[in-house]
Amino acid sequence: MNYENTQTLSDRQFKRRFGVHRPTFKLMVTGLRAPLSRYPGRPAKLSIENQLLVALDYWREYRTYFHIATDWGVSESTICRIVHRVETRLMASGRFRIPGKKRLLQGFGEVEVVVMDVTETPIERPKRKQKQFYSGKQKQHTLKCQVVIDQATLEIICLDFSQGRTHDFQLFKASGVRFHPQTMSLEDKGYQGIARYHANSHIPYKKPKDGELSESERDYNRALSSERICIEHVNRRLKIFKILAHRYRNRRKRYGLRFNLIAALYNHERTIAAW
């Protein structure tokens, strides 16, 4: 499926195949072309468009380098270099970035509600320091990502990362994320104690030991859950790229770069078409 063959696909099929719409793909190609002068050397065997298709295919399906290399008629090392080069150049282009933590402190004007949650990606069992990556909730070794979104627009504002053993609230404290006093934040039970850092935060009532929640408390929890469900939808949309959903086989130091890049692509996709 090279770039010439993709012209036969409808817009919907292109989105299903590669995870992005055509306008986003064209913008990514523009971002890849801009810094070419800084990478002298022998011309690549694959065109810029085809290199981008290779990277999208890798993120979308997360097949091994060997399987993708046999499709394109190149070596595994070539596919690895292409994927890394595309990721690095897209980040360097500055076209795909998320707003960041400063946006939270500035406030949102008319928009005053953010939702925060942690999602996990399973990894292969580490050779060293296995306990640091073991998530008791998932019963496997994972990497954690804290996601903060704008409830009204579903835009991803910032991300922070940690090892699977880190508690959600500990990740919040270590991340340095702080909200504007007028911003309302919605969290789950993993953020018990967040009121000390942000008074305008809302978490579910926790069932007391040897007791039951009152009817009003259960109603509150259901209402809060319905308000927070949007962040689960965002996590699902990010994980259409199987590199974030399946067992992560690559070096962990590049996980944050890939998650940030895919989150920025998601933010851009919201502006061009409805999900």
Backbone hydrogen bonds in HBPLUS format (Angstrom, degrees):
<---DONOR---> <-ACCEPTOR-->    atom                        ^
c    i                          cat <-CA-CA->   ^        H-A-AA   ^      H-
h    n   atom  resd res      DA  || num        DHA   H-A  angle D-A-AA Bond
n    s   type  num  typ     dist DA aas  dist angle  dist       angle   num
A0005-ASN N   A0002-ASN O   3.09 MM   3  5.42 119.6  2.47 103.3 117.4     1
A0006-THR N   A0002-ASN O   3.15 MM   4  6.48 138.1  2.34 146.7 158.9     2
A0006-THR N   A0003-TYR O   3.22 MM   3  5.16 129.6  2.49  92.8 105.9     3
A0007-GLN N   A0004-GLU O   3.30 MM   3  5.75 156.6  2.36 107.1 113.6     4
A0008-THR N   A0005-ASN O   3.19 MM   3  5.89 162.5  2.22 116.7 121.3     5
A0009-LEU N   A0006-THR O   3.02 MM   3  5.32 158.8  2.07 109.6 116.5     6
A0014-PHE N   A0010-SER O   2.86 MM   4  6.10 156.0  1.92 153.5 160.4     7
A0015-LYS N   A0011-ASP O   3.06 MM   4  6.28 157.9  2.11 144.6 150.0     8
A0016-ARG N   A0012-ARG O   3.01 MM   4  6.28 158.4  2.06 147.0 153.0     9
A0017-ARG N   A0013-GLN O   2.85 MM   4  5.99 149.6  1.94 146.4 154.8    10
A0018-PHE N   A0014-PHE O   2.98 MM   4  6.07 166.4  2.00 154.4 156.8    11
A0019-GLY N   A0015-LYS O   2.79 MM   4  4.93 140.5  1.95 134.8 141.5    12
A0025-PHE N   A0021-HIS O   3.01 MM   4  6.34 155.5  2.07 151.6 159.4    13
A0026-LYS N   A0022-ARG O   2.91 MM   4  6.21 159.2  1.95 160.4 164.8    14
A0027-LEU N   A0023-PRO O   3.05 MM   4  6.29 153.3  2.13 143.2 150.3    15
A0028-MET N   A0024-THR O   2.93 MM   4  6.18 150.4  2.02 147.6 155.9    16
A0029-VAL N   A0025-PHE O   2.96 MM   4  6.29 151.7  2.04 148.3 156.0    17
A0030-THR N   A0026-LYS O   3.03 MM   4  6.32 155.6  2.09 144.9 151.1    18
A0031-GLY N   A0027-LEU O   2.99 MM   4  6.27 154.0  2.06 144.7 151.6    19
A0032-LEU N   A0028-MET O   2.95 MM   4  6.23 141.3  2.10 143.7 154.3    20
A0032-LEU N   A0029-VAL O   3.14 MM   3  5.05 123.2  2.48  91.9 106.4    21
A0033-ARG N   A0029-VAL O   2.98 MM   4  6.24 147.0  2.09 148.9 157.5    22
A0034-ALA N   A0030-THR O   3.27 MM   4  6.42 148.5  2.38 147.3 153.8    23
A0036-LEU N   A0033-ARG O   3.25 MM   3  5.48 167.2  2.27 116.4 118.5    24
A0038-ARG N   A0035-PRO O   3.04 MM   3  5.67 157.1  2.09 118.5 125.4    25
A0039-TYR N   A0036-LEU O   2.99 MM   3  5.50 168.2  2.00 121.6 124.1    26
A0051-GLN N   A0047-SER O   2.86 MM   4  6.12 153.3  1.93 152.4 160.6    27
A0052-LEU N   A0048-ILE O   2.98 MM   4  6.23 155.5  2.04 149.5 155.6    28
A0053-LEU N   A0049-GLU O   2.99 MM   4  6.30 150.5  2.08 143.5 152.0    29
A0054-VAL N   A0050-ASN O   2.94 MM   4  6.21 149.3  2.04 144.7 152.5    30
A0055-ALA N   A0051-GLN O   3.11 MM   4  6.46 159.2  2.15 148.5 152.7    31
A0056-LEU N   A0052-LEU O   2.91 MM   4  6.16 166.3  1.93 155.2 158.9    32
A0057-ASP N   A0053-LEU O   2.83 MM   4  5.89 155.2  1.89 145.2 152.5    33
A0058-TYR N   A0054-VAL O   2.97 MM   4  6.20 149.9  2.06 144.4 152.6    34
A0059-TRP N   A0055-ALA O   2.95 MM   4  6.28 163.4  1.98 154.8 158.2    35
A0060-ARG N   A0056-LEU O   2.77 MM   4  5.79 162.9  1.80 149.6 155.5    36
A0061-GLU N   A0057-ASP O   3.01 MM   4  5.88 169.5  2.02 143.9 147.3    37
A0062-TYR N   A0058-TYR O   2.78 MM   4  4.74 134.2  1.98 124.1 137.7    38
A0243-ILE N   A0059-TRP O   3.19 MM 184  5.20 151.5  2.27 153.9 152.4    39
A0242-LYS N   A0060-ARG O   3.20 MM 182  5.35 168.5  2.22 114.4 114.1    40
A0068-ILE N   A0064-THR O   3.23 MM   4  6.58 166.4  2.25 156.6 159.8    41
A0069-ALA N   A0065-TYR O   2.81 MM   4  5.88 154.5  1.87 148.2 156.3    42
A0070-THR N   A0066-PHE O   3.04 MM   4  6.29 151.4  2.12 149.2 155.3    43
A0071-ASP N   A0068-ILE O   3.12 MM   3  5.17 126.5  2.42  96.3 110.1    44
A0072-TRP N   A0068-ILE O   3.18 MM   4  6.49 147.0  2.30 147.9 156.3    45
A0073-GLY N   A0069-ALA O   2.86 MM   4  5.81 122.7  2.19 145.2 158.7    46
A0074-VAL N   A0069-ALA O   3.22 MM   5  5.16 153.6  2.29 138.3 142.8    47
A0079-ILE N   A0075-SER O   3.21 MM   4  6.61 156.1  2.27 148.0 153.2    48
A0080-CYS N   A0076-GLU O   3.00 MM   4  6.32 159.7  2.04 152.7 158.4    49
A0081-ARG N   A0077-SER O   2.96 MM   4  6.17 159.9  2.00 146.1 151.0    50
A0082-ILE N   A0078-THR O   2.90 MM   4  6.12 155.7  1.96 149.0 156.1    51
A0083-VAL N   A0079-ILE O   2.98 MM   4  6.19 168.2  1.99 155.6 157.6    52
A0084-HIS N   A0080-CYS O   3.11 MM   4  6.29 170.0  2.12 152.1 154.8    53
A0085-ARG N   A0081-ARG O   2.86 MM   4  5.92 156.9  1.91 146.1 153.3    54
A0086-VAL N   A0082-ILE O   2.88 MM   4  6.04 164.6  1.90 155.6 159.3    55
A0087-GLU N   A0083-VAL O   3.05 MM   4  6.24 166.3  2.07 150.8 154.5    56
A0088-THR N   A0084-HIS O   2.98 MM   4  6.11 166.0  1.99 150.0 154.0    57
A0089-ARG N   A0085-ARG O   2.95 MM   4  6.06 165.0  1.97 151.9 156.0    58
A0090-LEU N   A0086-VAL O   2.98 MM   4  6.04 158.2  2.03 149.6 155.5    59
A0091-MET N   A0087-GLU O   3.15 MM   4  6.34 159.8  2.19 147.5 152.5    60
A0092-ALA N   A0088-THR O   2.95 MM   4  6.12 154.1  2.01 143.8 151.9    61
A0093-SER N   A0089-ARG O   2.90 MM   4  5.99 135.0  2.11 141.9 152.6    62
A0094-GLY N   A0091-MET O   3.32 MM   3  5.76 151.8  2.41 107.9 114.7    63
A0100-GLY N   A0157-ILE O   2.72 MM  57  5.58 159.1  1.76 164.8 161.4    64
A0103-ARG N   A0100-GLY O   3.25 MM   3  5.91 143.6  2.39 113.2 121.2    65
A0104-LEU N   A0101-LYS O   2.94 MM   3  5.43 136.3  2.14 110.8 121.9    66
A0106-GLN N   A0102-LYS O   3.15 MM   4  6.40 142.3  2.30 147.8 158.1    67
A0180-HIS N   A0104-LEU O   3.08 MM  76  6.07 126.7  2.38 141.0 133.9    68
A0111-VAL N   A0108-PHE O   3.29 MM   3  4.97 154.2  2.36 119.5 112.0    69
A0184-MET N   A0112-GLU O   2.60 MM  72  5.83 164.4  1.62 172.7 167.5    70
A0151-GLN N   A0113-VAL O   3.12 MM  38  5.75 163.5  2.15 139.5 143.4    71
A0114-VAL N   A0184-MET O   2.82 MM  70  6.29 156.9  1.87 161.9 169.9    72
A0186-LEU N   A0114-VAL O   2.97 MM  72  6.40 145.7  2.09 147.0 157.8    73
A0115-VAL N   A0149-ILE O   2.98 MM  34  5.41 155.9  2.04 145.9 153.5    74
A0149-ILE N   A0115-VAL O   2.94 MM  34  5.41 164.6  1.96 156.5 160.9    75
A0116-MET N   A0186-LEU O   3.10 MM  70  6.33 166.9  2.11 171.7 171.1    76
A0117-ASP N   A0147-VAL O   3.03 MM  30  5.51 155.6  2.09 152.5 160.3    77
A0147-VAL N   A0117-ASP O   2.77 MM  30  5.51 165.7  1.79 170.0 174.9    78
A0119-THR N   A0145-CYS O   2.90 MM  26  5.39 162.7  1.93 154.9 155.6    79
A0145-CYS N   A0119-THR O   2.87 MM  26  5.39 152.4  1.94 163.7 170.0    80
A0121-THR N   A0143-LEU O   2.93 MM  22  5.31 158.8  1.97 152.3 159.4    81
A0143-LEU N   A0121-THR O   2.92 MM  22  5.31 147.9  2.02 143.0 152.6    82
A0248-TYR N   A0122-PRO O   2.70 MM 126  6.10 166.3  1.72 152.5 149.3    83
A0123-ILE N   A0141-HIS O   2.87 MM  18  5.67 161.0  1.91 143.2 142.1    84
A0133-PHE N   A0130-GLN O   3.07 MM   3  5.58 148.2  2.17 112.9 121.6    85
A0134-TYR N   A0131-LYS O   3.32 MM   3  5.15 156.4  2.38  97.9 104.8    86
A0165-ARG N   A0132-GLN O   3.09 MM  33  5.23 156.6  2.14 136.7 132.4    87
A0142-THR N   A0133-PHE O   2.78 MM   9  5.64 152.8  1.85 163.1 161.5    88
A0135-SER N   A0140-GLN O   2.87 MM   5  5.64 172.6  1.88 148.9 149.5    89
A0139-LYS N   A0135-SER O   2.75 MM   4  5.64 128.8  2.01 144.2 159.1    90
A0164-GLY N   A0142-THR O   3.02 MM  22  4.61 128.1  2.30 148.4 133.3    91
A0144-LYS N   A0162-SER O   2.88 MM  18  5.15 164.4  1.90 144.5 147.6    92
A0162-SER N   A0144-LYS O   3.05 MM  18  5.15 151.1  2.14 135.3 137.3    93
A0146-GLN N   A0160-ASP O   2.67 MM  14  5.07 163.5  1.70 154.7 159.9    94
A0160-ASP N   A0146-GLN O   3.14 MM  14  5.07 138.6  2.32 132.1 141.4    95
A0148-VAL N   A0158-CYS O   3.23 MM  10  5.59 152.7  2.31 164.8 163.9    96
A0157-ILE N   A0148-VAL O   2.78 MM   9  5.64 166.2  1.80 157.7 162.3    97
A0150-ASP N   A0155-GLU O   2.91 MM   5  5.33 153.2  1.98 148.2 156.6    98
A0154-LEU N   A0150-ASP O   2.72 MM   4  5.10 140.5  1.87 151.1 159.5    99
A0166-THR N   A0163-GLN O   3.08 MM   3  5.78 149.6  2.18 121.3 129.1   100
A0171-LEU N   A0167-HIS O   2.90 MM   4  6.20 151.4  1.98 154.6 163.2   101
A0172-PHE N   A0168-ASP O   3.03 MM   4  6.36 149.8  2.12 142.6 150.8   102
A0173-LYS N   A0169-PHE O   3.04 MM   4  6.35 160.3  2.08 148.7 152.6   103
A0174-ALA N   A0170-GLN O   2.96 MM   4  6.14 158.5  2.00 147.2 153.3   104
A0175-SER N   A0171-LEU O   2.90 MM   4  5.91 139.4  2.07 143.6 154.0   105
A0183-THR N   A0180-HIS O   2.89 MM   3  5.27 157.4  1.94 118.1 125.7   106
A0185-SER N   A0200-ASN O   3.09 MM  15  6.54 157.6  2.14 149.4 156.0   107
A0202-HIS N   A0185-SER O   2.88 MM  17  6.26 141.0  2.04 152.1 164.6   108
A0187-GLU N   A0202-HIS O   2.99 MM  15  6.20 167.8  2.01 167.7 166.4   109
A0191-TYR N   A0188-ASP O   3.23 MM   3  6.11 165.7  2.25 125.3 127.0   110
A0194-ILE N   A0191-TYR O   3.13 MM   3  5.71 151.1  2.22 146.1 142.7   111
A0196-ARG N   A0193-GLY O   3.28 MM   3  6.05 162.8  2.31 118.0 121.8   112
A0197-TYR N   A0194-ILE O   2.87 MM   3  5.38 148.1  1.97 113.7 123.3   113
A0198-HIS N   A0194-ILE O   2.90 MM   4  6.15 150.8  1.98 152.5 162.0   114
A0211-GLY N   A0208-PRO O   3.14 MM   3  5.07 142.7  2.28 130.7 121.3   115
A0218-ARG N   A0214-SER O   2.98 MM   4  6.29 155.9  2.04 152.0 158.5   116
A0219-ASP N   A0215-GLU O   2.94 MM   4  6.18 154.5  2.00 146.4 153.7   117
A0220-TYR N   A0216-SER O   2.94 MM   4  6.15 152.9  2.02 141.2 148.7   118
A0221-ASN N   A0217-GLU O   2.96 MM   4  6.23 158.8  2.01 147.8 152.9   119
A0222-ARG N   A0218-ARG O   3.00 MM   4  6.24 157.3  2.06 148.3 153.9   120
A0223-ALA N   A0219-ASP O   2.94 MM   4  6.17 159.6  1.98 149.5 155.3   121
A0224-LEU N   A0220-TYR O   2.87 MM   4  6.08 160.4  1.91 152.8 158.3   122
A0225-SER N   A0221-ASN O   2.89 MM   4  6.03 154.1  1.96 143.4 150.9   123
A0226-SER N   A0222-ARG O   3.00 MM   4  6.25 152.5  2.08 146.0 152.6   124
A0227-GLU N   A0223-ALA O   3.16 MM   4  6.43 137.7  2.35 138.8 149.8   125
A0227-GLU N   A0224-LEU O   3.12 MM   3  5.08 127.1  2.42  93.4 107.4   126
A0228-ARG N   A0224-LEU O   2.94 MM   4  6.18 140.7  2.10 145.0 156.3   127
A0229-ILE N   A0225-SER O   3.04 MM   4  6.01 124.0  2.37 143.2 155.0   128
A0231-ILE N   A0228-ARG O   3.08 MM   3  6.06 151.0  2.16 129.8 133.8   129
A0232-GLU N   A0229-ILE O   3.04 MM   3  5.32 131.3  2.29 104.5 117.3   130
A0233-HIS N   A0229-ILE O   3.26 MM   4  6.69 146.8  2.38 146.7 156.0   131
A0234-VAL N   A0230-CYS O   3.05 MM   4  6.42 149.1  2.14 143.8 152.2   132
A0235-ASN N   A0231-ILE O   2.98 MM   4  6.23 160.2  2.02 144.3 149.0   133
A0236-ARG N   A0232-GLU O   3.01 MM   4  6.21 151.4  2.09 140.3 148.2   134
A0237-ARG N   A0233-HIS O   3.00 MM   4  6.28 150.9  2.08 144.7 152.2   135
A0238-LEU N   A0234-VAL O   2.96 MM   4  6.29 150.6  2.05 152.1 160.2   136
A0239-LYS N   A0235-ASN O   3.07 MM   4  6.24 149.9  2.17 143.0 150.9   137
A0240-ILE N   A0237-ARG O   3.46 MM   3  5.54 165.2  2.48 102.6 103.6   138
A0241-PHE N   A0238-LEU O   3.29 MM   3  6.27 169.0  2.31 119.8 122.9   139
A0244-LEU N   A0241-PHE O   2.98 MM   3  6.05 170.0  1.99 134.5 136.4   140
A0246-HIS N   A0242-LYS O   2.82 MM   4  5.51 173.5  1.82 148.4 150.7   141
A0254-ARG N   A0251-ARG O   3.40 MM   3  6.20 165.3  2.42 119.1 122.4   142
A0255-TYR N   A0252-ARG O   3.11 MM   3  5.24 163.0  2.14 109.9 115.3   143
A0258-ARG N   A0254-ARG O   3.22 MM   4  6.45 163.7  2.25 150.6 154.5   144
A0259-PHE N   A0255-TYR O   2.96 MM   4  6.17 161.1  1.99 153.9 159.5   145
A0260-ASN N   A0256-GLY O   2.95 MM   4  6.07 165.7  1.97 151.3 155.1   146
A0261-LEU N   A0257-LEU O   3.01 MM   4  6.15 156.3  2.06 145.8 152.5   147
A0262-ILE N   A0258-ARG O   2.95 MM   4  6.12 164.7  1.98 151.8 155.4   148
A0263-ALA N   A0259-PHE O   2.89 MM   4  6.03 154.2  1.95 147.4 155.2   149
A0264-ALA N   A0260-ASN O   2.95 MM   4  6.16 150.7  2.04 143.3 150.9   150
A0265-LEU N   A0261-LEU O   2.98 MM   4  6.28 150.3  2.07 144.4 152.7   151
A0266-TYR N   A0262-ILE O   2.90 MM   4  6.17 153.2  1.97 144.7 152.2   152
A0267-ASN N   A0263-ALA O   2.95 MM   4  6.28 158.0  2.00 147.3 152.7   153
A0268-HIS N   A0264-ALA O   3.04 MM   4  6.30 155.8  2.10 145.0 151.1   154
A0269-GLU N   A0265-LEU O   2.88 MM   4  6.10 154.7  1.94 150.0 157.3   155
A0270-ARG N   A0266-TYR O   3.15 MM   4  6.46 143.0  2.30 149.5 157.9   156
A0271-THR N   A0268-HIS O   3.09 MM   3  5.58 141.6  2.25 109.4 119.0   157
A0272-ILE N   A0269-GLU O   3.24 MM   3  5.56 156.4  2.30 108.3 114.9   158
